[in-house]
Amino acid sequence: MVAVEAPAGASVRRHFDIETIACVCSVVLLCALAVATTPIILHALPWQIAPWQIASAFGAACAPALLTSWIVSINNGSLPARPGAAPALNHISGWSFLLLAVPIALVVVLALWAAASPDSGRTINANWGVGVTIGLAALFLFAAWAPSLNLGARARPAIAVVGPIVAPFGILLSIIDSLLVFVVAPAAGASRRSWQMRYFTLFGVLLPCAYMGYWLAAPWGLTPLIAGFVVAISISRRWAWVEDDRELAMLNGRFSGAHLRIGFDQDLRDEAMLSFMSMFFLVPLALRQIEGWQHVFNMGGRDFDDMLAWIAFYGAELAKAVPFVDWAEIYNVHGDAGINIGENPMARHAVFITRVLVDLVFLAALLQALSIAARNAKQRELFNSGVLHRLDPFIEKVEFRKLVRRGDDGAWRADEQAIAAFPHYDSVRLGELSSPHQLNAIRVAADALRVKQGGATSAEFHEELMRRVRTRPDREAIMEVVQAIRGAGPQRQVLELDQVRRALKDAPRMVEARAGVMRLIVEAPQSRERTIALLEAIQAGPLRDSLGPVRTIAIAGLALPAANDEPGVRALLRHAAKDGDTHGERRAAAAVLAQIGAA
């Protein structure tokens, strides 16, 4: 696993990360609480602690990480601050809920019927066999013909009636899914940039859950165990969202923007697999808690506290429930792990749920991992054959890291042979990766590739920016070239940038792009053209920028012209400091005047 290094342009001073502090706080509290649940500790206390009090303390220990992640997600715009606010949580439709609810309801009804029926009544007779076969055949025919039948128009009256009924359930599922992704998963470390911190937080949550699930009296031990299940599912859901972002990014070639819900700071495949691995131990603990609560299993003389017996029992049930094969029934193989299901309906329900977990959850995660591996291999094949000219951010980081090595002085050096053999890469993307804000290894590789490919010049990037603005202004497309210009070096073509600024000066929903273009103008070497471009963006007239933040950037860029007492600059700054439209403009102008001693 590649260690995370600081970007070249990063400040030495570390930012205060409240979310990391909250995660560590919760991990410490959970570990302390887990130790406190050990019987020897509980018996040594001068007062008696009830199990429900420990379960309540468990919730309090989780609260710092959960509440902080919730607040951070609201501040980041990932979750709405209040009901009805943006962003709307409606990515799961009511019809998706219906497609999910109907099979689940059918399975629940069958399970309840089978558990309540006597042995003689649990028979799948000939009529059942015919009905199942015809029903499955009809489903496949419907799936094949539905797209060509224009069912949306034909069933419009039914949709108008059923749609409003199921829509709230879709919204409810969307809210639950979003909370899992943006609150629970980050609280378990999924949003940490360092893989060491992600592993520390994840295991710092799951291990205390398992420990308390063993020592707490039944059924209170189910509280931390259920929390462990929720953490595993939340990590899996966030991983699925990240993979959706990868597909979207490769479809439209944009690695940032509103179309991405999570982004590419973390690849959570390993964390998702480890979370599901933990369920192989959390489930036996849960079965033990159920036995201690309701005494539903036939223990067969095995010790209730023997975890190996419970793991053996669960493993035997897993062996019989190899996904979708049911080989044990076909070959009349019976489990003999000591503990048996017996005749209690609750025991049957508990084991059935564990088999559903294996068939649906584990298998889905495994298939997703295999699908991603196949997709990554195909992407590399297409890139090496010249069909693709850029890789997705995760593969890109891995492949670029292969292009560099450490020198004797510890600095990154390009591997000339690897650079020479590397296929042609998208020039705009290389410009982005040459930015000082990128990791040192990635930046060195990108610079070497630009030299090898003849290096797209800053002038070419300026022309590309003009082209993208003329065709159809798109925020992400513009920001991509802005970053490429910044990564290409200090050269700035002020006249071209000012034309772009004028073309965008009234464009809606382009704040980031317009501010980025203005920063490029400010970064340009001092010239009369630069001063005029900044003055035109600030002063009243047809060329004035309509956004206060953009004008504030321009005002800050007038510090050098003001110090040189260029015509009209100080007068404009005094006017802006007194009568600027926004507080930011007034403050920026006052700061420049104070800096040059002309306040």
C-alpha positions in Angstrom: 0.0 0.0 0.0 1.4 3.4 -1.0 2.0 5.7 1.9 0.4 9.1 1.8 2.7 12.1 1.4 2.1 15.8 1.7 1.6 17.7 -1.5 4.5 19.9 -2.6 2.6 23.1 -2.0 1.2 22.1 1.3 1.9 24.2 4.4 4.1 22.7 7.1 1.5 23.7 9.7 -1.1 21.1 10.0 -4.8 22.0 9.9 -6.9 21.2 12.9 -9.1 18.2 11.8 -12.0 18.1 14.2 -13.4 15.0 12.5 -10.2 13.0 13.2 -10.2 14.3 16.8 -13.8 13.2 17.3 -13.1 9.7 15.8 -10.1 9.2 18.1 -12.2 10.4 21.1 -14.9 7.8 20.3 -12.4 5.0 19.8 -10.8 5.8 23.2 -14.1 5.9 24.9 -15.3 2.6 23.3 -12.1 0.9 24.2 -12.3 2.1 27.8 -16.0 1.1 28.0 -15.1 -2.4 26.6 -12.5 -2.9 29.3 -15.0 -1.8 31.9 -17.5 -4.5 30.8 -15.1 -7.2 31.8 -16.6 -9.0 34.8 -13.5 -8.6 36.9 -13.7 -4.9 36.5 -17.4 -4.7 37.1 -17.2 -6.7 40.3 -14.4 -4.5 41.6 -16.5 -1.4 41.3 -18.0 -0.1 44.6 -21.4 0.2 42.9 -23.5 -2.0 40.6 -23.9 -1.0 37.0 -26.9 -2.3 35.1 -26.5 -3.6 31.6 -28.8 -0.9 30.2 -26.5 1.7 31.6 -23.5 0.2 29.8 -25.6 0.1 26.6 -26.5 3.8 27.1 -22.8 4.6 27.7 -22.0 2.8 24.4 -24.3 5.3 22.6 -22.6 8.2 24.4 -19.2 6.9 23.4 -20.3 6.8 19.7 -21.8 10.3 19.9 -18.7 12.4 19.4 -17.8 10.8 16.1 -21.4 10.5 14.8 -22.4 14.1 15.7 -19.1 15.6 14.3 -19.5 13.6 11.0 -23.1 14.8 10.7 -22.0 18.5 11.2 -19.1 18.2 8.9 -21.3 16.6 6.2 -23.8 19.5 6.5 -21.0 22.1 6.3 -19.6 20.3 3.2 -23.0 20.3 1.5 -23.3 16.5 1.5 -26.4 16.5 3.8 -29.1 19.1 4.2 -29.1 21.4 7.2 -32.8 21.0 7.6 -35.7 19.0 6.1 -36.4 20.2 2.5 -33.1 22.0 2.1 -30.5 21.2 -0.5 -29.1 18.7 -1.4 -32.3 16.7 -1.9 -32.1 13.1 -0.6 -34.1 11.3 -3.3 -31.5 9.1 -5.1 -33.7 6.0 -4.3 -37.1 6.2 -6.0 -40.3 4.8 -4.6 -40.3 2.2 -7.4 -36.9 1.0 -6.3 -38.3 0.6 -2.9 -41.2 -1.4 -4.3 -38.9 -3.7 -6.2 -36.9 -4.3 -3.0 -39.9 -4.6 -0.7 -41.9 -7.1 -2.6 -39.3 -9.9 -2.7 -38.4 -9.3 0.9 -42.0 -9.5 1.9 -42.5 -12.7 0.0 -39.4 -14.2 1.7 -40.6 -13.1 5.1 -44.1 -14.6 4.5 -42.6 -17.9 3.4 -40.3 -18.0 6.4 -43.1 -17.4 8.8 -45.3 -20.0 7.1 -42.5 -22.6 7.2 -41.7 -21.9 10.9 -45.3 -22.1 12.0 -46.2 -25.3 10.0 -45.7 -28.8 11.3 -43.2 -31.0 9.6 -45.9 -32.7 7.6 -47.1 -29.3 6.3 -43.7 -28.1 5.1 -44.0 -29.6 1.6 -43.4 -28.1 -1.8 -45.9 -30.1 -3.8 -46.4 -30.4 -7.5 -48.6 -27.3 -7.8 -45.9 -25.2 -6.1 -43.3 -26.5 -8.5 -45.5 -25.7 -11.5 -46.3 -22.2 -10.1 -42.7 -21.3 -9.4 -41.5 -22.4 -12.8 -44.2 -20.5 -14.7 -43.8 -17.5 -12.4 -40.0 -17.3 -13.0 -40.5 -17.8 -16.8 -43.0 -14.9 -16.8 -40.6 -12.7 -14.9 -37.9 -13.3 -17.5 -40.3 -12.7 -20.4 -41.4 -9.4 -18.7 -37.8 -8.3 -18.3 -37.1 -9.1 -22.0 -40.1 -7.4 -23.4 -40.8 -4.5 -21.0 -38.4 -2.0 -22.6 -40.2 -2.3 -26.0 -43.8 -2.2 -24.6 -43.7 1.4 -23.5 -45.2 0.5 -20.2 -44.8 4.0 -18.8 -47.4 5.4 -21.2 -49.7 2.3 -21.0 -49.7 2.2 -17.2 -49.9 5.9 -16.6 -53.2 5.8 -14.5 -51.8 3.1 -12.3 -48.5 5.0 -11.9 -50.3 8.1 -10.9 -52.1 6.2 -8.1 -49.2 4.1 -6.8 -46.4 6.6 -7.4 -47.3 9.0 -4.6 -47.9 6.1 -2.2 -44.4 4.6 -2.6 -42.5 7.9 -3.1 -42.1 8.6 0.7 -40.7 5.2 1.2 -38.0 5.9 -1.5 -37.2 9.1 0.3 -36.9 7.3 3.6 -34.5 4.8 2.1 -32.5 7.7 0.6 -32.2 9.4 4.0 -31.1 6.1 5.6 -28.6 5.4 2.9 -27.2 9.0 3.0 -26.9 8.8 6.8 -25.0 5.5 6.5 -22.6 7.0 3.9 -22.1 10.5 5.3 -22.4 10.0 9.1 -21.8 6.4 10.1 -19.1 5.5 7.7 -17.0 8.7 8.4 -17.5 8.1 12.1 -15.9 4.7 11.5 -12.9 6.3 9.8 -14.0 6.0 6.1 -13.3 9.7 5.3 -9.8 9.8 6.7 -7.1 10.4 4.0 -4.5 8.2 5.7 -5.1 4.4 5.4 -3.4 4.0 8.8 -6.0 6.3 10.4 -8.9 4.5 8.5 -7.7 1.1 9.8 -7.2 2.4 13.4 -10.6 3.9 13.6 -12.4 1.0 11.9 -10.8 -1.7 14.2 -11.1 0.7 17.1 -14.9 0.6 16.6 -15.4 -3.1 15.6 -13.2 -4.7 18.2 -14.9 -3.0 21.2 -18.2 -3.9 19.7 -17.3 -7.6 19.5 -15.7 -7.5 23.0 -18.8 -6.0 24.6 -21.0 -8.3 22.6 -19.4 -11.2 24.4 -19.3 -9.8 28.0 -22.6 -7.9 28.2 -25.6 -9.8 29.6 -28.2 -10.8 27.0 -29.9 -9.2 25.3 -27.9 -5.9 25.9 -24.9 -7.3 24.1 -26.9 -7.1 20.9 -26.6 -3.3 21.0 -22.9 -3.1 20.2 -23.2 -6.1 17.8 -25.9 -4.5 15.8 -23.8 -1.3 15.8 -21.0 -3.4 14.2 -23.3 -4.7 11.5 -24.4 -1.1 10.7 -20.8 0.0 10.5 -20.0 -2.9 8.0 -23.0 -2.0 5.9 -22.2 1.7 5.9 -18.6 1.1 4.8 -19.9 -1.1 2.0 -22.4 1.6 0.9 -19.8 4.3 0.9 -17.5 2.0 -1.2 -20.4 1.5 -3.7 -20.9 5.3 -4.0 -17.1 5.8 -4.6 -17.3 3.1 -7.4 -20.3 4.9 -8.9 -18.2 8.1 -9.0 -15.4 6.2 -10.7 -17.7 5.1 -13.5 -19.2 8.6 -13.9 -15.8 10.2 -14.0 -14.6 7.8 -16.8 -17.8 8.4 -18.7 -17.6 12.2 -18.9 -13.8 12.6 -18.3 -14.3 14.9 -15.3 -12.7 14.0 -12.0 -14.3 16.8 -10.0 -17.7 18.5 -9.9 -21.3 18.2 -8.7 -21.8 14.9 -10.5 -19.5 13.2 -8.0 -21.0 12.5 -4.6 -18.0 11.2 -2.7 -14.9 11.8 -4.8 -11.6 9.9 -4.9 -9.8 10.7 -1.6 -10.2 7.1 -0.5 -10.4 3.7 -2.1 -12.5 1.7 0.4 -12.3 -1.7 -1.1 -10.0 -3.1 1.6 -12.0 -1.5 4.4 -15.2 -2.9 3.0 -13.8 -6.4 2.7 -12.4 -6.2 6.3 -15.7 -5.0 7.6 -17.5 -8.0 6.1 -14.8 -10.3 7.4 -15.6 -9.0 10.9 -19.2 -10.2 10.5 -18.0 -13.8 10.4 -17.2 -13.2 14.1 -20.0 -10.8 15.0 -22.7 -13.1 13.8 -21.7 -16.0 16.1 -21.6 -13.5 19.0 -25.1 -12.4 18.1 -26.4 -16.0 18.0 -24.9 -16.5 21.4 -26.7 -13.4 22.7 -30.0 -14.7 21.3 -29.5 -18.0 23.0 -28.7 -16.2 26.3 -31.9 -14.2 25.9 -34.5 -16.7 24.6 -32.8 -20.1 25.0 -33.8 -21.1 21.4 -31.0 -23.5 20.3 -30.3 -27.1 21.2 -26.9 -26.7 22.9 -26.2 -30.4 22.8 -24.1 -30.2 26.0 -21.8 -27.5 24.6 -20.7 -24.7 26.9 -22.6 -21.5 26.4 -19.5 -19.4 26.8 -17.4 -21.4 24.4 -17.0 -19.1 21.4 -15.3 -21.9 19.3 -18.6 -23.8 19.6 -20.6 -20.9 18.3 -18.1 -20.2 15.5 -18.3 -23.9 14.6 -22.1 -23.8 14.6 -22.1 -20.8 12.4 -19.5 -22.2 10.1 -21.4 -25.4 9.7 -24.5 -23.4 8.7 -22.4 -21.4 6.3 -21.1 -24.6 4.7 -24.7 -25.8 4.2 -25.6 -22.4 2.8 -23.0 -22.0 0.1 -24.7 -19.3 -1.9 -27.5 -20.5 -4.2 -26.2 -24.1 -4.4 -27.9 -25.9 -1.5 -25.6 -28.9 -1.9 -26.2 -30.1 1.6 -29.9 -30.9 1.0 -29.2 -32.5 -2.4 -26.6 -34.9 -0.9 -28.4 -35.3 2.4 -25.5 -33.8 4.4 -26.3 -32.7 8.0 -24.5 -30.3 10.3 -22.9 -31.8 13.4 -21.2 -28.9 15.2 -22.6 -29.7 18.6 -25.1 -26.8 18.7 -28.3 -27.5 16.7 -31.2 -25.4 15.5 -33.8 -27.6 17.2 -37.5 -26.9 16.7 -37.9 -23.4 18.0 -39.2 -21.0 15.3 -37.0 -18.2 16.5 -33.9 -20.3 16.1 -34.9 -21.1 12.6 -35.5 -17.4 11.9 -32.1 -16.4 13.4 -30.2 -19.0 11.2 -32.3 -18.1 8.2 -31.3 -14.4 8.6 -27.6 -15.4 8.8 -28.0 -17.4 5.6 -29.6 -14.4 3.9 -26.6 -12.3 5.0 -24.3 -14.8 3.3 -26.3 -15.1 0.1 -27.0 -11.4 -0.4 -24.6 -9.2 1.5 -21.4 -11.2 1.4 -21.9 -12.5 -2.1 -22.8 -9.0 -3.4 -19.6 -7.6 -1.9 -17.5 -10.4 -3.4 -19.1 -10.0 -6.8 -18.6 -6.2 -6.7 -14.9 -6.7 -5.8 -14.4 -9.2 -8.7 -16.3 -6.9 -11.1 -14.1 -3.9 -10.1 -11.0 -6.1 -10.6 -12.2 -7.1 -14.1 -13.1 -3.4 -14.9 -9.7 -2.2 -13.8 -7.9 -4.8 -15.9 -10.0 -3.9 -18.9 -9.3 -0.2 -18.4 -5.5 -0.8 -18.3 -5.8 -2.9 -21.4 -7.7 -0.1 -23.3 -5.2 2.5 -22.0 -2.1 0.4 -23.1 -3.7 -0.1 -26.5 -4.2 3.6 -27.0 -8.0 3.6 -26.9 -8.1 5.5 -23.6 -5.8 8.5 -22.9 -6.4 8.8 -19.2 -7.1 6.5 -16.2 -9.5 6.8 -13.4 -8.0 8.5 -10.3 -7.3 5.3 -8.3 -5.5 3.5 -11.1 -3.9 6.7 -12.2 -2.2 7.1 -8.8 -1.0 3.5 -8.8 0.4 3.7 -12.4 2.0 7.1 -12.0 3.7 5.9 -8.8 5.4 3.2 -10.9 7.0 5.9 -13.0 9.2 7.3 -10.2 11.7 6.1 -7.6 13.5 7.6 -4.7 16.9 9.1 -5.4 19.9 8.9 -3.1 18.9 12.2 -1.5 15.4 10.9 -0.8 13.8 13.0 -3.5 11.5 11.6 -6.2 13.2 11.0 -9.6 11.5 9.9 -12.8 12.3 6.4 -14.1 13.4 7.1 -17.6 12.7 3.6 -18.9 9.2 3.6 -17.4 8.5 7.1 -18.7 9.6 6.1 -22.2 7.4 3.0 -22.3 4.3 4.8 -20.8 1.5 5.4 -23.4 0.3 8.8 -24.4 -1.6 10.6 -21.6 -4.2 13.4 -21.8 -2.3 16.7 -21.9 -4.8 18.7 -19.9 -4.9 16.1 -17.2 -1.0 16.1 -17.1 -1.2 19.9 -16.6 -3.6 19.3 -13.7 -1.2 16.7 -12.2 1.7 19.1 -12.5 0.1 21.5 -10.0 2.2 22.1 -6.8 -0.8 20.9 -4.8 -0.4 17.4 -6.1 1.6 14.7 -4.3 5.3 15.0 -5.0 5.6 11.6 -6.7 2.6 12.3 -9.0 3.8 15.7 -9.9 7.3 14.5 -10.8 5.8 11.7 -13.0 3.4 14.2 -14.7 6.2 16.6 -15.4 8.4 13.9 -17.0 5.5 12.7 -19.2 4.8 16.3 -20.3 8.5 16.6 -21.4 8.4 13.2 -23.1 5.2 14.1 -25.0 6.5 17.5 -26.2 4.8 19.3 -23.3 1.6 21.1 -23.9 2.5 24.7 -23.4 0.7 27.2 -21.2 -0.3 29.0 -24.5 -2.1 25.9 -25.7 -3.9 25.6 -22.4 -5.0 29.2 -22.7 -6.4 28.4 -26.2 -8.2 25.4 -24.8 -9.7 27.5 -22.1 -11.0 30.0 -24.7 -12.4 27.1 -26.8 -14.3 25.6 -23.8 -15.8 29.0 -22.9 -17.0 29.7 -26.5 -18.7 26.4 -27.0 -20.8 25.8 -23.9 -19.5 27.0 -20.5 -19.2 24.2 -18.1 -17.8 24.8 -14.6 -15.9 21.5 -14.3 -14.5 21.7 -17.8 -13.2 25.2 -17.2 -11.7 24.4 -13.8 -9.9 21.4 -15.3 -8.1 23.8 -17.7 -7.6 26.4 -15.0 -5.7 23.8 -12.9 -3.8 22.7 -16.0 -2.6 26.3 -16.6 -1.5 26.6 -13.0 0.3 23.4 -13.2 2.0 24.3 -16.5 4.1 27.1 -14.9 3.9 30.8 -14.0 3.2 32.0 -17.6 -0.1 33.8 -17.9 -1.7 35.4 -21.0 -3.6 38.2 -19.4 -5.5 39.3 -22.5 -6.9 35.9 -23.2 -7.7 35.3 -19.5 -9.5 38.7 -19.4 -11.6 37.7 -22.4 -12.6 34.5 -20.6 -13.4 36.6 -17.5 -15.6 38.9 -19.6 -17.4 36.0 -21.2 -18.2 34.5 -17.8 -18.9 37.7 -15.9 -22.6 37.2 -15.7 -22.8 33.4 -16.0 -24.9 31.8 -13.2 -23.6 28.9 -11.1 -20.0 29.5 -12.1 -18.6 31.0 -9.0 -15.7 28.6 -8.6 -14.8 28.9 -12.3 -15.0 32.7 -12.4 -12.9 33.0 -9.2 -10.4 30.5 -10.7 -9.9 32.6 -13.8 -9.6 35.8 -11.8 -6.9 34.1 -9.6 -4.9 33.3 -12.8 -5.0 37.0 -13.8 -3.9 38.0 -10.3 -1.0 35.4 -10.5 0.3 36.9 -13.7 3.5 39.1 -13.6 2.8 42.7 -13.1 2.0 44.6 -16.3 -0.3 47.4 -17.5 -2.6 44.9 -19.1 -2.9 43.1 -15.8 -3.8 46.3 -13.9 -6.4 47.3 -16.5 -8.0 43.8 -16.4 -8.3 44.0 -12.6 -9.7 47.6 -12.7 -12.3 46.7 -15.3 -13.5 43.8 -13.1 -14.0 46.2 -10.1 -15.1 49.6 -11.3 -18.6 50.4 -12.4 -19.3 49.8 -16.1 -20.3 47.1 -18.6 -17.2 45.0 -17.9 -17.7 44.9 -14.1 -17.9 41.4 -12.7 -21.3 40.7 -11.1 -19.9 38.5 -8.2 -18.5 40.1 -5.0 -16.1 37.3 -4.3 -14.5 37.7 -7.8 -14.2 41.5 -7.3 -12.6 40.8 -3.9 -9.9 38.7 -5.5 -9.3 41.4 -8.0 -9.0 44.1 -5.3 -6.4 42.0 -3.4 -4.5 41.7 -6.7 -4.1 45.5 -6.9 -1.6 45.6 -4.1 1.5 46.0 -6.4 -0.1 48.5 -8.8 -1.2 50.5 -5.7 2.3 50.4 -4.2 3.7 51.7 -7.6 1.0 54.4 -7.5 -0.3 53.5 -11.0 -3.0 55.9 -12.2 -6.5 55.4 -10.8 -5.6 52.4 -8.6 -5.5 54.1 -5.2 -8.6 56.2 -5.8 -10.5 53.1 -6.7 -9.3 51.3 -3.6 -10.4 54.2 -1.4 -13.8 54.1 -3.0 -14.1 50.4 -2.5 -12.9 50.6 1.1 -15.6 53.1 1.9 -18.5 52.2 -0.5 -17.8 48.7 -1.7 -20.9 46.5 -2.3 -19.8 43.7 0.0 -18.0 43.4 3.3 -15.3 41.3 1.6 -14.6 44.1 -0.9 -14.4 46.8 1.7 -12.1 44.7 3.9 -9.8 43.7 1.0 -9.5 47.3 -0.1 -8.7 48.5 3.4 -6.1 45.8 3.8 -4.3 46.8 0.6 -4.4 50.5 1.6 -3.0 49.7 5.0 -0.3 47.5 3.4 1.0 50.4 1.3 0.5 53.0 4.0 -2.2 54.9 2.1 -5.2 54.2 4.4 
